[in-house]
């Protein structure tokens, strides 16, 4: 093959290669055009907000863990927890509880019964009240939500001289659980406070003792009207009223 033929062959090969690359580029552009979702400015903004909120939540959670390790005062910790809550929807709070239901479930025996401790009130001779523990054998698994439902129904026959400050007309708006700090959150409306201070105290202690039988619950926070209101880590020591 002479030099002229070689030159012609190289030019033809180059032309074919360029045509092939041009066809492939057009196919790629067409694929992108047909398959890439068009994103509006609004969607980009919302996506950015969601990502920012997730980063903020993770930062707050890490901050809470550090504060607990450093024995920072409880009220300061609660301020941080309230910021976490402000970044979360009602559904997200519920999902945290649902995610950890198995972790929170009380153990069952071989007959699939649960020994559930419930706490009601008994009047002393001086008309003051004291917490009274009773145990019921319940068929099936018991979670904190189920325990609270049973508690609200009050004493049964055969459990005389007991009273219940956790009335059935007090509805729980939401439940959440923070696995990192082992903190159980209960959300109520202002109706939770519709009683004098003594009844409120008894109500809170009934809930606290009943909830604290679950081994993976270390702290209890009662929220009223979207604000952390009462904090308990040791039921026998009473509760702290928070002002956040």
C-alpha positions as CSV (number, residue, x, y, z in Angstrom):
1,X,0.0,0.0,0.0
2,X,1.5,3.3,-1.1
3,X,1.5,6.5,1.0
4,X,-1.5,8.0,-0.8
5,X,-3.7,5.0,-0.1
6,X,-2.6,5.0,3.6
7,X,-3.6,8.6,3.9
8,X,-7.0,8.0,2.4
9,X,-7.6,5.0,4.7
10,X,-6.7,7.1,7.8
11,X,-9.1,9.9,6.7
12,X,-11.9,7.5,6.1
13,X,-11.4,5.8,9.5
14,X,-11.3,9.1,11.2
15,X,-14.5,10.2,9.5
16,X,-16.3,7.0,10.5
17,X,-15.1,7.4,14.1
18,X,-16.3,11.0,14.3
19,X,-19.7,10.0,12.8
20,X,-20.0,7.2,15.4
21,X,-19.1,9.5,18.3
22,X,-21.6,12.1,17.1
23,X,-24.4,9.5,17.0
24,X,-23.5,8.2,20.5
25,X,-23.5,11.8,21.9
26,X,-26.9,12.5,20.4
27,X,-28.3,9.3,21.9
28,X,-26.9,10.2,25.3
29,X,-28.4,13.6,25.2
30,X,-31.8,12.1,24.2
31,X,-31.6,9.6,27.0
32,X,-30.8,12.4,29.6
33,X,-33.6,14.5,28.2
34,X,-36.1,11.7,28.5
35,X,-35.0,10.3,31.8
36,X,-33.7,13.0,34.1
37,X,-36.5,14.6,36.2
38,X,-36.9,18.3,35.9
39,X,-36.6,19.9,39.3
40,X,-38.3,23.2,40.0
41,X,-36.7,26.0,42.1
42,X,-39.3,25.3,44.8
43,X,-38.4,21.6,44.9
44,X,-34.7,22.5,45.2
45,X,-35.5,24.9,48.1
46,X,-37.6,22.3,49.9
47,X,-34.9,19.7,49.4
48,X,-32.3,22.0,50.8
49,X,-34.4,22.8,53.9
50,X,-34.9,19.1,54.5
51,X,-31.2,18.4,54.3
52,X,-30.5,21.3,56.6
53,X,-33.0,20.1,59.1
54,X,-31.5,16.6,59.1
55,X,-28.1,18.1,59.7
56,X,-29.4,20.3,62.5
57,X,-31.2,17.3,64.2
58,X,-28.0,15.2,64.1
59,X,-26.1,18.1,65.6
60,X,-28.6,18.6,68.4
61,X,-28.7,14.9,69.2
62,X,-24.9,14.8,69.4
63,X,-25.0,17.9,71.6
64,X,-27.5,16.3,74.0
65,X,-25.4,13.1,74.3
66,X,-22.3,15.3,75.1
67,X,-24.3,17.3,77.7
68,X,-25.5,14.2,79.5
69,X,-22.0,12.8,79.6
70,X,-20.8,16.1,81.1
71,X,-23.6,16.2,83.7
72,X,-25.0,19.5,82.3
73,X,-28.1,20.8,84.3
74,X,-31.3,19.1,83.2
75,X,-33.0,22.3,82.1
76,X,-30.2,23.0,79.6
77,X,-30.5,19.5,78.2
78,X,-34.2,20.0,77.8
79,X,-33.8,23.2,75.9
80,X,-31.7,21.3,73.4
81,X,-34.3,18.5,73.2
82,X,-37.0,21.0,72.5
83,X,-35.0,22.2,69.6
84,X,-34.8,18.7,68.2
85,X,-38.6,18.4,68.6
86,X,-39.2,21.6,66.7
87,X,-37.5,20.1,63.7
88,X,-39.7,17.1,63.7
89,X,-43.2,16.5,62.5
90,X,-45.8,14.6,64.5
91,X,-45.5,11.6,62.2
92,X,-41.7,11.5,62.6
93,X,-42.1,11.5,66.4
94,X,-44.5,8.6,66.2
95,X,-42.1,6.8,63.9
96,X,-39.3,7.0,66.5
97,X,-41.6,5.2,68.9
98,X,-42.8,2.6,66.4
99,X,-39.1,1.9,65.4
100,X,-38.3,1.0,69.0
101,X,-41.4,-0.8,70.1
102,X,-39.7,-4.2,70.2
103,X,-36.9,-2.7,72.3
104,X,-39.5,-1.3,74.8
105,X,-41.7,-4.4,75.0
106,X,-41.8,-6.1,78.4
107,X,-40.7,-9.8,78.5
108,X,-43.3,-12.5,78.3
109,X,-43.3,-15.9,79.9
110,X,-43.6,-19.4,78.2
111,X,-47.4,-19.0,78.1
112,X,-47.1,-15.6,76.4
113,X,-48.3,-13.7,79.5
114,X,-46.8,-10.4,80.7
115,X,-46.6,-9.4,84.3
116,X,-47.5,-5.8,84.2
117,X,-47.1,-3.5,87.1
118,X,-49.6,-0.7,87.5
119,X,-49.6,2.2,90.0
120,X,-52.7,3.7,91.5
121,X,-53.3,5.7,94.7
122,X,-54.4,4.8,98.1
123,X,-55.6,7.2,100.8
124,X,-53.8,7.2,104.1
125,X,-55.6,7.9,107.4
126,X,-54.6,11.5,107.2
127,X,-56.3,11.8,103.8
128,X,-53.1,12.2,101.9
129,X,-52.3,9.7,99.1
130,X,-49.6,7.2,98.5
131,X,-48.6,5.2,95.4
132,X,-49.7,1.6,95.5
133,X,-48.2,-1.0,93.2
134,X,-50.3,-3.9,91.8
135,X,-49.4,-6.6,89.3
136,X,-51.7,-8.0,86.6
137,X,-51.0,-10.9,84.3
138,X,-51.8,-9.8,80.8
139,X,-52.0,-12.0,77.8
140,X,-49.6,-11.0,75.0
141,X,-46.9,-8.4,74.6
142,X,-47.1,-5.0,76.5
143,X,-45.6,-1.8,75.1
144,X,-45.6,1.5,77.0
145,X,-48.6,2.7,75.0
146,X,-50.6,-0.4,75.9
147,X,-49.5,-0.1,79.6
148,X,-50.8,3.5,79.7
149,X,-54.1,2.5,78.1
150,X,-54.6,-0.2,80.8
151,X,-53.5,2.3,83.5
152,X,-56.1,4.8,82.4
153,X,-59.0,2.3,82.7
154,X,-58.5,2.3,86.5
155,X,-58.6,-0.3,89.2
156,X,-60.5,-3.6,88.7
157,X,-62.7,-5.6,91.0
158,X,-60.5,-7.2,93.6
159,X,-58.3,-4.1,93.7
160,X,-60.3,-2.2,96.4
161,X,-59.6,1.2,97.9
162,X,-57.6,2.4,95.0
163,X,-58.2,5.6,93.0
164,X,-57.0,6.8,89.7
165,X,-55.8,10.4,88.9
166,X,-55.0,9.5,85.3
167,X,-58.6,9.9,84.1
168,X,-59.7,8.2,80.8
169,X,-60.8,11.6,79.4
170,X,-57.1,12.8,79.3
171,X,-55.9,11.8,75.8
172,X,-52.3,11.3,74.8
173,X,-51.7,13.3,71.6
174,X,-48.4,11.6,70.7
175,X,-45.6,9.3,72.0
176,X,-42.0,9.3,71.1
177,X,-38.8,7.7,72.2
178,X,-35.2,8.8,72.0
179,X,-33.0,5.7,71.8
180,X,-29.8,7.6,72.3
181,X,-30.8,9.2,75.7
182,X,-33.3,6.5,76.6
183,X,-35.9,9.2,77.0
184,X,-39.6,8.6,76.7
185,X,-41.8,11.5,75.5
186,X,-45.5,11.9,76.2
187,X,-47.5,14.7,74.6
188,X,-50.7,16.0,76.1
189,X,-52.9,19.0,75.6
190,X,-53.6,21.6,78.3
191,X,-56.4,19.3,79.7
192,X,-53.6,17.4,81.4
193,X,-53.4,20.3,83.9
194,X,-57.1,20.5,84.6
195,X,-56.9,19.6,88.2
196,X,-55.3,20.9,91.4
197,X,-51.6,20.5,92.0
198,X,-52.0,17.5,94.3
199,X,-54.0,15.6,91.6
200,X,-51.5,16.6,88.9
201,X,-48.6,15.3,91.1
202,X,-50.4,12.0,91.7
203,X,-51.2,11.7,87.9
204,X,-47.6,12.3,87.0
205,X,-46.2,9.8,89.5
206,X,-48.7,7.1,88.4
207,X,-47.5,7.5,84.8
208,X,-43.8,7.7,85.8
209,X,-43.8,4.5,87.9
210,X,-45.8,2.6,85.3
211,X,-43.5,3.7,82.4
212,X,-40.2,3.3,84.3
213,X,-40.8,-0.5,84.7
214,X,-39.6,-0.7,81.1
215,X,-35.9,-1.3,81.3
216,X,-34.9,0.8,78.3
217,X,-36.6,4.0,79.6
218,X,-34.3,6.1,81.7
219,X,-36.0,9.5,81.6
220,X,-39.6,10.7,81.1
221,X,-40.6,14.0,79.6
222,X,-44.2,15.1,79.7
223,X,-45.0,17.8,77.1
224,X,-48.0,20.1,77.5
225,X,-49.2,22.1,74.5
226,X,-46.0,21.4,72.5
227,X,-43.6,22.4,75.3
228,X,-41.6,20.2,77.6
229,X,-43.3,20.6,81.0
230,X,-42.2,17.9,83.5
231,X,-39.0,15.9,83.6
232,X,-38.5,12.8,85.7
233,X,-35.5,10.5,85.9
234,X,-36.3,9.0,89.4
235,X,-40.0,8.7,90.3
236,X,-39.3,8.5,94.0
237,X,-37.7,11.9,93.9
238,X,-40.6,13.6,92.2
239,X,-40.5,15.7,89.1
240,X,-38.9,18.9,87.9
241,X,-41.2,21.5,86.4
242,X,-39.5,23.0,83.3
243,X,-39.8,26.5,82.1
244,X,-38.5,26.6,78.6
